[in-house]
Amino acid sequence: MEILGLSGSTPKTEGRLKTLFWPTIANDFDADHLSSQGFTMCLVIAGITLGFGLITGRIFETSWDAVFFLLSGIGIRQRSCIAAVGALIVYVGNSVLLLAQSGSGAGVVRIIVMGLLLSNVRATFLAAKWRAAGMANAVHEVPPDLNPTFWDKFSTRMPRAVWPKARFVYYVMAALSCLGIVVLMFVGTVEP
């Protein structure tokens, strides 16, 4: 019974919150799962940002952030440390600016997204460390998906095709976005 996991005497190794926010990343399969989660999350952030811009009529201001988070997601899916850190910094910076301007902005959903973005930073750095050490598939290789859905194909093939061409544009956008957040925070603290 214990071998099949049917008895209650086998303790769980990770709780649900730990699995979501700080999972064990022991192999390439775990890193692939987190990069897919990061891609999806950044795509959702980009969609919500663009939708907010359409509703409020601020399409120009929000389209920059939407494209930034779309490219961040593509970079995270390709395990770019810069993309993971850039997405976290810009999301946290936007949350802080929103909190400073309106008194709201650090809601529960934003804190959860920050935690998920932080776990993606950790996963990309671990994957980069393994790649540098030549241990990318030392424990387990990512198994091929025998019955991929449309989303599986899209989230794997599209980033592979787009990232090599778009990463330099992303680097410029990340630098400008981080600089813009720093300037807005500094300008917001200076008394007239």
N, C-alpha and C positions, 0 to 999 in steps of 0.2 A: 504494500500500500504506500509506503514512504517513497519508493522508487517512482511510482506513478504520480506522486504528488497529491494523492487523495487523502492522506491523513493530515491532521492539523499540526503535527509536531515539527514540520519543517518551517523555520522562520523565513519570512520574506527578507531579501537582501536590501531592497530599496522601497521606500514609501512612494506614494503617488506624487507628492510635492517634490521630493528629491529627484524622482525620475523626470519630472517636467523641467525643473529649474537647474539642477546640478547633477545630471545623469552621469553614470559611469561610462567613460569613453575608453574602451579597452581595445578597440580594433577599428578597421576601416568601415565596417558595416555601421557601427555606432556613429562615426563621424559623418557618413553618408546620410544617415537618418536625420541628424541634426542640421546638416547643410540643406536638406530638403525642407525641413521645418522652417529654417531661417528664410529660405527663398519664398515659401508660401506666406510667411508672416510679413515680409517686406512687400510682397505683392498686394496683400490686404491693406497695409498701411498706405501704399501708393494709391490704391483704389479709393479708400476712404478720404484721403487728402484731396484727390481730384474731384470726388463727389462733393466735398465741402466747398471747394472752390467754385464749382458750378452753381451750387445753391446760393452762396453768398455773393456771387458776381466777382470774386477775386481770382479769376482763372489764371492770370499771369503769375501772381505770387505763389499760388499753390501748385501750378504745373511744374515749377522748378523742383519743389520738394517731391512731387509725385515721380518725376523722372529720376531724381536722385535715389529714392527708395527702390524704384524698379531696378536701377543699375546696381544698387547695393545688394538686392536679393540675388541678382545674377552673379555678382561677385562672390557672395557667400556660398552659393551653390557650387561655384568653382573653387571654393575653399581659399579665398583671398583674405588674408589677415587685415589688410588695409580696408577692404569693404566691410568686414565685420566691425572693426573699430569705428570706422566712419559712420556706419548706421547707428551704432550705440551713442556716439558723441552727439550727432545731430538730433537724434530722438530725445536724448536727455536734455540737450540745450534748448530744443523747442519746448519741452515740458516746463523747464525752468522759466523761460521767457513768458510762456502762457500763464504760469503761476504768478509771475511778477506783474504782468499787465492786468490780468482780470481777477486775480485772487483765487482762481481755480485752475486746474490743469494737472495736478498730481493725483488723479483719481486712481481707483483700484485697478482699472484696466490698463492705464498707463504704467503703473508699477509692475504689473504682470508682464507687459510687453518689454519693459526694461530688463526684467529678470531673464526673459527668453532671449533677448538680444545679447545679454551677458553670457549666457550659456553657449551661444553661437561663437562669440569671441574665443571662449575657452576651447571649443571644438576645433576651430580653424587653427589656433596656435598649436594644439596638440597634433593635428594632422600635418602641419608644416614641420614640426619637430621630427615626426616619424619620417616624413619625406626626406628631410635633410640627413637623417641617420641611415637612410636606406632601408627602413623597416615598414614601409607603407602597408604592406600586406603580410606582416610577420605573423600575426595571430590568425586572422581570417580574411579571406578575400570577400569582397562584396559579391554575393551570389547574383547571377543573372536573373532578371525578372522573367519568368516563363509566361506570364499572362499580364503584360503591362496594360494599364489603362491609358486613356488619352492623356490624363494628367501626368502619369509617370513618364510618358514619352516627351511631353511638352517640357516638364521640369528638368529633364536630363539633356535633351537635344538642343533646345533653344539656348540655354546658357553656354553650352559648348561652342555654339556657332557665333553668339553675340559677344561674349566676353573678350576674346582676343582683339577684336576691332574696337570695342567700346571702353576698354579699361583705361586708356589714356584720357579720354573725355571724362570718365568717372573720377580719375585722380584730380583733375582740374576742378571738377564740381565739388569734390570732397574738400579740397583746400579752400575754395571760395565759400562753401557753406560753413565750415568751421570758423573761418575768419569772420564771416558775417555774424555768426552767433556771438563771438567774442566782442565784436564791435557793438552789437546791440546790447549786450550785457553791460559794457563799459559806458555807453551813452546813457543807458537807463539809470545808472547809479550816479552820474554827474548831476549835481544840482545846478539849475540855471541861475 
